[in-house]
Amino acid sequence: MPDRRTRRDTRDRILVAAATMLGEDPTTRLSVRAVAARAGVSTGSLRHFFPTQRALIDAVVAGLYDVDIPGDPILDTARAPAERLVECLRQLLAQVGTGDRAREYWRGIHETYMTSDPTDDDVAAYRSLERLGLHRIERWLTVLAGEGVIPANDVERRARFLATVLNGLFAERALPTDALRLRFETDTLRLAADAVTTGSTGAERSEH
């Protein structure tokens, strides 16, 4: 029977393989067979640690929650808060890419979640990945809240606003584009960052 260290090493290999696959393609389903092959383990070994796809994805996402990003722009206090936030949001946009790469991203989203009823595992996977993206934005806003730039009790709502803006830009990147549209993308990011860091987001109006 494998010792504790061997079991831990096998589990870590599985998680690294799954996280790498998600980094390469955020729409990947992380099937047991594909992840096991990438990790170099048997499907039986994978199911020993993660009996369901949902358990695997939840573990991967949990492991990514508190990973520090080297050179995170939000920590560069020599720059204005909105400028730092724009650079952070660009990192998420870069994961989707433009043109063919962005279309492939949306093709995967469409085939998995829109063309037919998604399975319970598909829904759980999507929600886990959605939470991860939202968590990253919340971490950036929490830094700004610590600096007194935004109210600490409004981080989640502002993060959801930024996530909605990003979803729109993700979709636009899959469409035929030109330099003018990319310029508008930059303007949109700046407007969103300004609204979050310096402007009213409507909380006062919604409370009345």
The 8 nearest C-alpha neighbors of each residue, nearest first, counted from 0:
[[1, 2, 3, 6, 5, 4, 44, 47],
 [2, 0, 5, 6, 3, 4, 7, 9],
 [1, 3, 5, 4, 6, 0, 7, 8],
 [2, 4, 6, 5, 7, 1, 8, 0],
 [3, 5, 7, 6, 2, 8, 1, 9],
 [6, 4, 8, 2, 7, 3, 1, 9],
 [7, 5, 9, 3, 4, 8, 10, 1],
 [6, 8, 4, 10, 5, 9, 11, 3],
 [7, 9, 5, 11, 6, 10, 4, 12],
 [10, 8, 6, 12, 7, 11, 5, 13],
 [9, 11, 7, 13, 8, 12, 6, 14],
 [10, 12, 8, 14, 13, 9, 15, 7],
 [13, 11, 9, 15, 10, 14, 38, 16],
 [12, 14, 16, 10, 38, 11, 15, 17],
 [13, 15, 11, 17, 16, 12, 59, 18],
 [16, 14, 18, 12, 17, 13, 19, 11],
 [17, 15, 19, 13, 38, 14, 18, 37],
 [16, 18, 20, 14, 19, 15, 34, 13],
 [19, 17, 21, 15, 20, 16, 14, 59],
 [20, 18, 22, 16, 21, 17, 15, 23],
 [19, 21, 17, 23, 22, 18, 24, 16],
 [22, 20, 25, 24, 18, 23, 19, 17],
 [21, 23, 19, 20, 24, 25, 18, 94],
 [22, 24, 20, 21, 19, 25, 94, 27],
 [23, 25, 21, 26, 27, 22, 20, 104],
 [26, 24, 21, 27, 22, 23, 104, 20],
 [27, 25, 24, 107, 108, 28, 104, 21],
 [26, 28, 24, 29, 25, 21, 20, 107],
 [29, 27, 30, 26, 121, 124, 111, 52],
 [30, 28, 27, 34, 31, 33, 17, 52],
 [31, 29, 33, 32, 28, 34, 52, 27],
 [30, 32, 34, 33, 35, 42, 29, 52],
 [31, 33, 35, 30, 34, 42, 36, 41],
 [34, 32, 36, 30, 35, 31, 37, 29],
 [35, 33, 37, 31, 36, 32, 17, 29],
 [36, 34, 38, 40, 32, 37, 33, 42],
 [35, 37, 39, 33, 34, 38, 32, 40],
 [36, 38, 34, 35, 39, 16, 33, 40],
 [37, 39, 35, 13, 16, 36, 40, 12],
 [40, 38, 36, 37, 35, 41, 12, 13],
 [41, 39, 35, 38, 36, 44, 42, 45],
 [42, 40, 44, 43, 35, 45, 39, 36],
 [41, 43, 45, 44, 35, 32, 46, 31],
 [42, 44, 46, 41, 45, 47, 40, 35],
 [45, 43, 47, 41, 42, 46, 40, 48],
 [44, 46, 42, 47, 43, 48, 49, 35],
 [47, 45, 50, 49, 43, 48, 44, 42],
 [46, 48, 44, 45, 49, 50, 43, 42],
 [47, 49, 46, 45, 50, 10, 44, 55],
 [48, 50, 46, 55, 54, 51, 47, 45],
 [51, 49, 46, 47, 48, 54, 52, 45],
 [52, 50, 54, 53, 49, 55, 46, 120],
 [51, 53, 55, 54, 56, 120, 31, 30],
 [52, 54, 56, 51, 55, 120, 57, 123],
 [53, 55, 57, 51, 52, 49, 56, 58],
 [56, 54, 52, 58, 49, 53, 57, 59],
 [55, 57, 59, 53, 58, 54, 60, 52],
 [56, 58, 60, 54, 59, 55, 61, 53],
 [57, 59, 61, 55, 56, 60, 62, 54],
 [60, 58, 56, 62, 61, 57, 14, 18],
 [59, 61, 63, 57, 62, 58, 56, 64],
 [62, 60, 58, 64, 63, 59, 57, 65],
 [61, 63, 59, 60, 64, 58, 65, 66],
 [64, 62, 60, 66, 61, 65, 59, 131],
 [65, 63, 61, 62, 66, 60, 131, 134],
 [64, 66, 63, 67, 62, 61, 135, 138],
 [65, 67, 63, 64, 68, 62, 69, 135],
 [68, 66, 65, 69, 71, 64, 63, 70],
 [67, 69, 71, 70, 66, 72, 65, 73],
 [70, 68, 71, 67, 72, 66, 74, 73],
 [69, 71, 72, 68, 74, 75, 73, 67],
 [70, 72, 68, 69, 73, 74, 87, 75],
 [73, 71, 74, 75, 83, 70, 87, 86],
 [74, 72, 83, 71, 75, 84, 139, 87],
 [73, 75, 72, 76, 71, 70, 142, 83],
 [76, 74, 72, 77, 73, 78, 83, 71],
 [75, 77, 78, 74, 79, 73, 80, 83],
 [76, 78, 75, 79, 74, 80, 83, 73],
 [79, 77, 76, 75, 83, 80, 82, 81],
 [78, 80, 82, 81, 83, 77, 76, 75],
 [81, 79, 83, 82, 84, 78, 196, 143],
 [82, 80, 84, 192, 83, 79, 193, 196],
 [83, 81, 85, 79, 84, 80, 86, 78],
 [82, 84, 73, 80, 86, 81, 72, 85],
 [83, 85, 87, 81, 86, 82, 80, 73],
 [86, 84, 88, 82, 87, 83, 188, 81],
 [87, 85, 89, 83, 84, 88, 72, 82],
 [86, 88, 84, 90, 89, 85, 72, 83],
 [89, 87, 85, 90, 91, 86, 84, 92],
 [88, 90, 92, 86, 87, 91, 93, 85],
 [91, 89, 93, 88, 87, 92, 86, 94],
 [92, 90, 88, 93, 89, 94, 87, 95],
 [93, 91, 89, 94, 90, 95, 88, 96],
 [92, 94, 96, 90, 95, 91, 89, 97],
 [95, 93, 92, 91, 96, 90, 22, 25],
 [96, 94, 101, 93, 92, 104, 97, 100],
 [95, 97, 93, 101, 100, 94, 92, 98],
 [98, 96, 101, 172, 100, 173, 99, 95],
 [97, 99, 101, 100, 173, 102, 172, 174],
 [100, 98, 102, 101, 103, 97, 173, 96],
 [99, 101, 103, 102, 98, 96, 97, 104],
 [102, 100, 173, 97, 104, 96, 95, 98],
 [103, 101, 173, 99, 105, 104, 100, 106],
 [102, 104, 106, 100, 101, 105, 99, 107],
 [105, 103, 101, 107, 102, 106, 100, 108],
 [106, 104, 108, 102, 107, 103, 109, 101],
 [107, 105, 103, 109, 108, 104, 102, 110],
 [106, 108, 110, 105, 104, 109, 26, 111],
 [109, 107, 105, 111, 106, 110, 112, 26],
 [110, 108, 113, 106, 107, 112, 111, 105],
 [109, 111, 107, 114, 108, 112, 113, 106],
 [112, 110, 108, 109, 107, 113, 117, 114],
 [111, 113, 117, 109, 108, 110, 114, 115],
 [114, 112, 109, 115, 110, 111, 116, 108],
 [115, 113, 110, 109, 112, 111, 116, 117],
 [116, 114, 113, 117, 112, 111, 110, 109],
 [115, 117, 118, 112, 113, 114, 111, 119],
 [118, 116, 112, 121, 115, 122, 119, 111],
 [117, 119, 121, 120, 122, 116, 123, 112],
 [118, 120, 122, 121, 123, 117, 124, 53],
 [119, 121, 123, 118, 122, 53, 124, 52],
 [122, 120, 118, 124, 119, 123, 117, 125],
 [123, 121, 119, 125, 124, 120, 126, 117],
 [124, 122, 120, 126, 121, 125, 127, 119],
 [125, 123, 121, 127, 122, 126, 120, 56],
 [124, 126, 122, 128, 127, 123, 129, 121],
 [125, 127, 129, 123, 128, 124, 130, 122],
 [126, 128, 130, 124, 129, 125, 123, 131],
 [127, 129, 131, 125, 130, 126, 124, 132],
 [130, 128, 126, 132, 131, 127, 125, 133],
 [129, 131, 133, 127, 128, 132, 134, 126],
 [130, 132, 128, 134, 129, 133, 127, 60],
 [133, 131, 129, 135, 134, 130, 128, 136],
 [134, 132, 130, 136, 135, 131, 137, 129],
 [133, 135, 137, 131, 132, 136, 130, 138],
 [136, 134, 138, 132, 137, 133, 131, 139],
 [135, 137, 139, 133, 138, 134, 158, 140],
 [136, 138, 134, 140, 139, 135, 158, 141],
 [139, 137, 141, 135, 136, 140, 134, 142],
 [140, 138, 136, 142, 137, 141, 73, 135],
 [139, 141, 143, 137, 142, 138, 154, 144],
 [140, 142, 144, 138, 143, 139, 137, 145],
 [143, 141, 145, 140, 139, 144, 138, 146],
 [142, 144, 140, 146, 145, 148, 141, 149],
 [145, 143, 149, 141, 147, 151, 146, 142],
 [144, 146, 142, 143, 147, 141, 151, 148],
 [147, 145, 143, 144, 148, 142, 149, 141],
 [146, 148, 144, 145, 149, 143, 150, 151],
 [147, 149, 143, 144, 146, 196, 150, 145],
 [148, 150, 144, 147, 196, 151, 143, 153],
 [151, 149, 152, 153, 144, 147, 154, 148],
 [150, 152, 144, 153, 154, 149, 141, 145],
 [151, 153, 150, 154, 155, 149, 144, 156],
 [154, 152, 150, 151, 156, 155, 157, 149],
 [155, 153, 157, 156, 151, 152, 158, 140],
 [154, 156, 158, 157, 153, 159, 137, 152],
 [157, 155, 159, 158, 153, 154, 160, 152],
 [156, 158, 160, 154, 159, 155, 153, 195],
 [157, 159, 155, 161, 160, 156, 137, 136],
 [160, 158, 162, 156, 157, 161, 163, 155],
 [159, 161, 157, 163, 158, 162, 156, 164],
 [160, 162, 164, 158, 163, 159, 165, 157],
 [163, 161, 159, 165, 164, 160, 158, 166],
 [164, 162, 166, 160, 161, 165, 159, 167],
 [165, 163, 161, 167, 162, 166, 160, 168],
 [164, 166, 168, 162, 167, 163, 169, 161],
 [167, 165, 169, 163, 168, 164, 162, 170],
 [168, 166, 170, 164, 165, 169, 171, 163],
 [167, 169, 171, 165, 170, 166, 172, 164],
 [170, 168, 166, 172, 167, 171, 165, 92],
 [169, 171, 167, 168, 172, 173, 166, 174],
 [172, 170, 168, 174, 173, 169, 167, 176],
 [171, 173, 97, 169, 170, 174, 101, 168],
 [172, 174, 102, 101, 171, 170, 98, 97],
 [173, 175, 171, 172, 176, 98, 170, 102],
 [176, 174, 173, 98, 177, 172, 171, 97],
 [177, 175, 174, 180, 178, 172, 181, 98],
 [178, 176, 179, 180, 181, 175, 182, 174],
 [177, 179, 181, 180, 182, 176, 183, 184],
 [180, 178, 182, 177, 181, 183, 176, 184],
 [181, 179, 183, 182, 177, 178, 176, 184],
 [182, 180, 184, 178, 183, 179, 185, 177],
 [181, 183, 179, 185, 184, 180, 178, 186],
 [182, 184, 186, 180, 181, 185, 187, 179],
 [185, 183, 181, 187, 182, 186, 180, 188],
 [184, 186, 188, 182, 183, 187, 189, 181],
 [185, 187, 183, 189, 184, 188, 190, 182],
 [188, 186, 184, 190, 185, 189, 183, 191],
 [189, 187, 191, 185, 186, 190, 85, 192],
 [188, 190, 192, 186, 187, 191, 193, 85],
 [189, 191, 193, 187, 188, 192, 194, 186],
 [190, 192, 194, 188, 189, 193, 187, 195],
 [193, 191, 189, 81, 195, 194, 190, 196],
 [192, 194, 190, 196, 195, 191, 197, 81],
 [195, 193, 198, 191, 192, 197, 196, 190],
 [194, 196, 192, 193, 197, 198, 191, 157],
 [197, 195, 193, 194, 149, 192, 148, 81],
 [196, 198, 193, 194, 195, 199, 148, 149],
 [199, 197, 194, 195, 196, 200, 193, 201],
 [198, 200, 201, 194, 197, 202, 195, 203],
 [201, 199, 202, 198, 194, 195, 157, 203],
 [200, 202, 204, 203, 199, 205, 206, 198],
 [203, 201, 205, 204, 200, 206, 199, 153],
 [202, 204, 206, 201, 205, 207, 199, 200],
 [203, 205, 201, 206, 202, 207, 200, 199],
 [206, 204, 202, 207, 203, 201, 200, 199],
 [205, 207, 203, 204, 202, 201, 200, 199],
 [206, 205, 204, 203, 202, 201, 200, 199]]
